[in-house]
Amino acid sequence: MPRSNRRRRDEHRPLALGRAPQTRETWMGRAWIVRRLAGQTSERTYTCPGCTHEIRPGTPHVVVWPDDGLGGADDRRHWHSRCWQARDQGRYGR
């Protein structure tokens, strides 16, 4: 039987791939991994959860996901850098 090189759907896929610098920050009682992106390679438009405005392709921003080892690609959130910095002052800080 040939060997499959594909991951099983239920197999954990690490999110910390790539070479972009990452930091760990605490917010709302949880640890988060924060990766700052220059936006040069982004091709999609994302909605920032901090302000609900679009993050257009090519815009520098941050990608944030829980640092509990259980999350998957669906747990990543793309934030404007300033919105992430001000997250405790917005609707999420309450």
N, C-alpha and C positions, 0 to 999 in steps of 0.2 A: 504494500500500500504506500503511495507517495506521501511524503511529509508535507504538511501544510505550513506555510510561512505566515499565514494570516492569524491575527489575534482572535481569540474567541470573544464574543460580544460581552460576556460577563467577566472577562479578564481586566484587571486594573490597568489603566493606561496612565503613566505619569505625565503630569502637565509641565514639569520643569525642564522641558526640552529646549534646545537652542542655546545661544550664547549671550543673550541679553542679560545684563546685570539684574539681580533680584535682591529684594530685601524682605524681611519678615516684620510685620507690624501687627499690633493688637488693636482690635476694634470690636466693640459690642461683646466683649468677653471672649472673643475667639482670636486665634492667630491666623494671619492671612499672609500669603505670598504676593508681593507686588513686583511686577515687572514693568519697567519704563520702556516704552517703544517710541522710536523716532517717527514712525508712521510712513517711512519710505516704502515699505513693502506691503502696506495694507491696501487691500483692494475692495474691501467691503465697507458699508456704512453701518455703524453701530448706534444704539441709543444709550446715552449715558444715564445710569440710574440715579445720579445725583441731581441732574437738572432736567432730565427727560428730553434734551435736545440731541440732535444727531452729532456723531463724530464722523466726519467725512473722511474718505480715503486720503492718505497723505498727511493727516493731522497727528502730531505727537500726542500720545495719551498713555494711560497705564492700564494694564490688565491685572485683575485681582482675583484670587481664588482661595478657598479655605486651605489652611495648612494642617489638615487632619489626616491626609493620606487616603481619604475615602472618596473624595470628589472626583468627578470626571470632567470632560470638556464642557458639559452643560452647566457646570458650576462657575465657569469663568465669567467675569463681568468686565466690560471695557468702560472706563471712566475718563472724563477729561481730567487732566492732571490737577487743575485748580479745584475741581469738584471733589476729588479724592482728598486733597489737602483740607478742604472745608467740610468734610463729611459730618463732623460732629456738630456743625452749626446749622445744618439743613434738616430736612424731614427725617433723615435716618438717625440723627443724634438723639432723638426723643425716646 
